[in-house]
């Protein structure tokens, strides 16, 4: 897999990987909610896993698309980029559903340590 598609896959994973089915209240339950666009979330991700430092570049690459299609949420855009990158790299084509809701402020991001394996 080429480096760029890998970063898009990581972007989707890190945005969605904080989901906790045992928490009912949104946005506390985490999941794909566009939280990686906030500096605090990027710092937590980057400080814990230096191999994912390319996430900032992946975000910069997606920003013009978000600017052009402002009605698309960051959460949907991150998941679409991840699924498209996997497909372009020869992986599975994932059926997509849209309508995810973005968190609106950094205080709504899940607490640090929610990604599996931490």
N, C-alpha and C positions, 0 to 999 in steps of 0.2 A: 504494500500500500504506500503510495506517495505521501510525503509529509503533510501537504496541505489537506488532503482528504482526512488524514488522521486527526488533524486539529479540529476539523468540523465535527467529526465523530465525538471527539473529546468534549467539544462545546455542548453538544446535545446531551451527552452522558452527565456532565457536571451540572447542567441545568436541571435535569430530571432526577438525578441520583439521590437527592435528599428526601424523596417521598417517604412518608411514614403512614401506613394504612391505619395505625392505631390512634392517630390524631385526627379528629373530625373537623376541627376548625381550619378554614382556609384564611390566610396563607400559612399558618403555623405548620400544616402537614407537609409543606415543601412540595417537591415535584417540579415539573416543567412550568416555570412561572416567570421566566425572563430575568431572574435575579442576577445572572452573571454580568449584566451591564453595569452593575454598581461596583465602585472601587473596593468597598469593603469585602465583597464576595470574591472578587478577583484576587485580592491580597491573601485571603484565607486559602484559596485554591493554589495560588502560586507558591505561597510559603510552605505548604505541605507537600507539594509535588512539583519539583522544579522541572520535570520533563514536560509539563503542560504550559510552559511559559509562552508558547505560540498561541495561546488562547486570545491574547490581546490582539495579535495580528488577524486572527480569524474574525474577531469582533469588528475590527476596522474594515475588513473586506465586506462584511455584511451590512454595515451602516448605510452605504449608499442605496442598497435595496430597501432598507427600512425607511429611509428618507423619501424614496420614490413611492412606496406603497405604505403610507402611514397608517392605514387601517389594519395592517397585518401586525399581530402582536410579536414582541421579541420571542416569547415562548414558542409560538408556531414557527417563526423564522429559524430559530436554533434547531428545532426538531426536523424541519424540512431540510436544512443544510446537512444535518447529520445523516438522515436517510438517503439523501441524494449522493452524498460522498460515498456511502457504503455501496450504493448501486453502481456508481461510476467506477469504483475500484473492483467491480466484478462480483460484488456480494449480492445478497438477497434484496429484492425490491419489496419495501415495506408499504402496506396500505396506510395512507395518511388520513387522519381526521383532524379538523381544525376547529378552533374556538377556544383555545387556551387563553387564560386571563393572566396578564402581567401584574406582578407586584408593582406598586407605584412609588415606593420609597425604600431606601436601604434598611430601614427598621423592620420591614416585613420579610427580610431574608431569613432563612432558617439559621439556627445557631451553628457555630462551627462544630465539626466533628460528626456530621450526619451522613457523610458519604460512607458506603460500606468499605471495610478494609482499613479504616483509620483507627 
